[in-house]
Amino acid sequence: MHYFAGLFDAEGYVSLCPNGAFTIAIEMTKEEIPNLFKKNFKGSIYERKRDKRCKTWTWKINSISSQALFFINAIADFSIVKRTQLIRLRDYLDQPKCLRKATRDISCSAIKSFKQPILQLQHILPRIEKPIEPSFFEWFAGFIDGDGNFVCNEYIDNRNGEKYFSHQLSVANIFLESICYINDRIPGCISDLHRTKNKLYKWTCKRNAEKFVCGEILPFLKLKKSQCVLFLEFLGFPDKVRNIPYTSEVRDRMYNIINQIKHLNSL
């Protein structure tokens, strides 16, 4: 269940409308994950085609309280970002129907308020090292399948014009608490990216922890397993020693990995 909680933290959606209608959903550009959610939690899948944009699949539970409560009870305790929204919806649905109307407005407002980052939690705090729980990497794999990124590329050093290879493992989310939760367990760097609507927080793994993290999340990854395998292979190439070029075979393979990861990320 930790994998589902991590993925739902990254891509999930919870809502309760003033008329009593509710929705628990997740929308993805790959059909595999919505099918996996349906297999484990029932619900429905909707296919959506949009002009000039990727086709998406949405897994959704709405109008069936028993399915919603089953899903919430299964993952809420393991969720970091969406836990409060899920629990608020559970508290509402757990009431007899005759009592729901009286608390509907309060429940709607509460769930809506937690869809946006809390102002007090928008300031990046110093890292507080915490032990890694046994379930952390399963949750983290789900979060990476939703909001993670594996990047390998060749860059140009602006100081001297020389080309060099580099790599990065990162995740980005508008909720700083999820980024700090990761950073407190795996050392990295947090940066904020200003956007029109919501500030985006990005965690970038420290180089000396990348191999360890990839090895731990690999067994749990579903969408980005291939990228992780290629990334690990890229990490296996030794850093270039000054004035000693890579062999043509090594360089060709590095270019091949770069192109494969770019292609997989574009799907």
N, C-alpha and C positions, 0 to 999 in steps of 0.2 A: 504493500500500500504506500510505502514511502516514495516510490517512483511516481505513482499517480499524483501524490500530494505535491511533489516537486514540479511536475509538468503543469499541474493546475495552478500552482503559485505563479508560474511564468505566463501561462496563456489562458487561464480560466476566467470565467465570468459568472457573477451572481447578481440577480436583480429581483426586486419585489415591487410590483406596481400598486398604485392606490386602489385599483379594482380587485386586488387580491391575486392577480396572476403573478407567477414566479417563474424564473428561468435559471437553470444551472447549465452552463455550456462551455464548450471549448472549440475553437475554429482553427484548422490547420490546412496547410497547402498539400499535405500528404494524407491519404486516406487511412493509412495504417493505424495511426493513433486514435482517431474517432472510432474505428472498428474495435480497437482494443478496449476503449472505455465502454462501448456498447456490450461487448462480450462479458465484461466484469460487473457492469452496473445497470444493464438494460438501457432504456432511453431510446432515442431515435437519431438517425443521421440524415442530414440534408446536404445536398450538393448545390453549390452556388457558382455560377459562371458570371464573370464580370468583364466588360470590355477592357482590353489592354492590361488586364491584371490576371494573375494566376487563378486557376480554379481552386476553390476551397471546399472542404468538407467540415460540417459542423455537427458535433455530437451534442445532444440537448435532452435535458429532462425538464418538462413543464407540465403542470396540471395534475401530475400523479404524485401525491404526497409520499406514498410508501416508497417509491423509487428514490425520491429526493432524500428522505430520511436515511435510507440504506446507504446512499453515497456519502452523505455528510458524516454519518457515524463511522464509516470506514476510513475516511481520510482527514477529518478535521483536526484530530489530535496531532497529526504529523505535518500539518500545513504551517508555514511561517507567515506568509503574506495574506492569505485569504481565510485564515482561521476565524477571525472575528465575524466576517461576513457570513460564513457558513453557520457558525453557532447562532448568530442572530436569526437567520432564516429557520434553523432547527427549532429555536425557542418559539417562533411564531407558528410553525407547522405542528408542533407538539400540542398546541392548545386545541380544545374542542372547537369546532367550526363556529359555534355560537359566541365564542369569546374572541375569535380572531379579529372581527370587525372593530372591536373596541381598541385593540392594540395595533391595528394595521398602519395607521399614520406614523406612529412612533417607530415601528419596525422598518417601514419604508425609509424614513429619514436616517435611521441608524445605519442601515445597509448602504445607502447612497453615500453617506459621509465617509465611509471607510474605503470607497472606490478611489479616492484621491489621497495622496501622501499627506500625513499629518504634519502640520507646520513645524512642530517641535522636533520632528524626526528628519528634518531636511538638512541638518548640519553634520558634516562628516566628523566623527569622533575618533580619537586615537584608538589603535587596535588594542583589544584586550584578549590576550591569548587564552583560548579555551580548549579543553580536550575534545577530540573528535569522537562523537558518539558512533556506536556500531552501525547505525542506520544512516549516518550522514551521507555517505557516498551514493547510496541508492537514491536518496532525495536529490542530491546534487546532480546525478545523472539525468533525472527527470527535468530539473531546472535547466540544465545545459541543452537537452533536446529541445527545449522551448526557447530559451534566450541566450544560449551559449554560442561561441564562435571559435573555430580553429582557423588560424591564418598562418600560412607560410608564403614568403615572397622574396623577391630580390629588390633591393633599394639602391639609391645613389646617395653617397655621402656628400652633402653640399659643401663640406669644407675642402674636399680634395677631388671630388668628381668620381671617386672610385665606387664600384659596385660591390654590394655585400648581401649575403643572405640573412634573413632573420625570421622569427616565428613568434606567435603570441596565442595564448589561450585566455579567453575573456568571457565575461557575461555582463549583460546590461539590463537594467530594470528601473522603473520610475520609483520603486519603493526602496528607500535606503536601508530599511531594516533587513531586507533579504541580502543585500550586498554586504552589510556589516556582519551578518550571521555567517556568511562564507569567509570573510576576511579574518574573523576572530579564530577560525579553525585552520585556514590555509593562508599563509602569508602572501600578500599581494599588494597592489597599489589601487586606491580608489580615486577616480576622477569624476567630475560632474560635467555634463554636456548640456548647455542651455538650448532649449527648443521653444517654439512658440507656445505650446500648450503646457507640457510638463517637463521639468528638468529630468534628464536621464543620468543615472549613476552607473558607472562602469567599473568593474573589478577586473584587474589584469593580474594573472598569476605570476609570482616570482619565478625567474628562470630555473632556479635550483629546485623548485617544487613541481615543475611541469610533468616530468616523467613519472613521479610518484602519483600525482593526481590522475593522470591518464590511465595508469595501470589499475587504479582503484575503481574508477568509474566505468572502464571498458566493459566489464561483465554485465552492467545494467543498462548501458546505452541501447537505444532501439533505432532512432532516426539518424544519429550522427556517429554510429559505430565505425563506419568506413573512414570518415574524416579523422577519427581518433587513432585508428590503426596507421594511417598514412602519416599523421602528425608524429606519432611515436617513432616511425621509421626515419623521419626527417631529423628528429632529435638525436638519432644514432650517428649522424654524420659529425665528425670532429669539427670543432671551430677552425676556421682557416687561419693558418699561421702566416704572418706578414711575409710577403715576397715569395711564398710557396703556394702556387695555384692548385686548385682541385684538379684531379685527373678528369679527363673528358667523360669517362664513364660515370663518375660521381656527380659531376655537374649536370649531365643529361638526366640522371635519375632525379636529382633535386628539382630540375625544371618540370619533369614529368609529374612529380608529387604536387608541386605548386599548381599545375594545370588541373590535375585530378580533384584537388580540394576545391578549387574555384568552381569547377563544374558541379560538384556535389552540393556546394553552398548555394548555387543558383537554381537548383531544382525545387 
